[in-house]
Amino acid sequence: MNKDQVKGTAKDIAGKIQEEAGRAAGSKEHEAKGLGKQVAGKAQKKYGDAKEAVKDAADKL
């Protein structure tokens, strides 16, 4: 597991929390920011997954 995978997962979770807090408070702005964080977090995690796959493939060679 690399830092992009960890940070991406953390960002995704933080986004979910922010989205729910915004929903509970009736703030569409916070909901949207939370969704944005989730998208960014998932993208960062996918990037980390790809880096890990390349590293694993290189190790096998």
C-alpha positions as CSV (number, residue, x, y, z in Angstrom):
1,M,0.0,0.0,0.0
2,N,1.4,3.4,-0.9
3,K,0.7,6.9,0.3
4,D,-1.6,7.8,-2.6
5,Q,-3.9,4.8,-1.7
6,V,-4.0,5.9,2.0
7,K,-4.5,9.6,1.3
8,G,-7.1,8.8,-1.3
9,T,-9.1,6.6,1.0
10,A,-8.9,9.2,3.8
11,K,-10.1,12.0,1.4
12,D,-13.0,9.8,0.3
13,I,-14.1,9.1,3.9
14,A,-13.7,12.8,4.8
15,G,-15.8,13.7,1.8
16,K,-18.6,11.3,2.8
17,I,-18.6,12.8,6.3
18,Q,-18.7,16.3,4.9
19,E,-21.5,15.4,2.5
20,E,-23.6,13.9,5.3
21,A,-23.0,16.9,7.6
22,G,-24.0,19.2,4.8
23,R,-27.1,17.1,4.2
24,A,-28.0,17.2,7.9
25,A,-27.5,21.0,8.1
26,G,-29.3,21.5,4.9
27,S,-26.3,23.0,3.2
28,K,-26.1,22.2,-0.5
29,E,-22.7,23.8,-0.6
30,H,-21.2,21.5,1.9
31,E,-22.8,18.5,0.3
32,A,-21.3,19.5,-3.0
33,K,-17.8,20.0,-1.5
34,G,-18.1,16.6,0.2
35,L,-19.0,15.0,-3.1
36,G,-16.0,16.7,-4.7
37,K,-13.7,15.4,-2.0
38,Q,-15.0,11.9,-2.6
39,V,-14.3,12.1,-6.3
40,A,-10.8,13.5,-5.7
41,G,-10.1,10.8,-3.1
42,K,-11.3,8.0,-5.4
43,A,-9.1,9.3,-8.2
44,Q,-6.1,9.5,-5.9
45,K,-6.7,6.0,-4.7
46,K,-7.0,4.7,-8.3
47,Y,-3.7,6.5,-9.1
48,G,-2.1,4.7,-6.1
49,D,-3.5,1.4,-7.2
50,A,-2.0,1.9,-10.6
51,K,1.4,2.8,-9.2
52,E,1.2,-0.3,-7.0
53,A,0.4,-2.5,-10.0
54,V,3.3,-1.1,-12.0
55,K,5.6,-1.6,-9.0
56,D,4.4,-5.2,-8.6
57,A,4.9,-6.0,-12.3
58,A,8.4,-4.5,-12.2
59,D,9.3,-6.6,-9.2
60,K,8.2,-9.8,-11.0
61,L,10.7,-9.0,-13.9
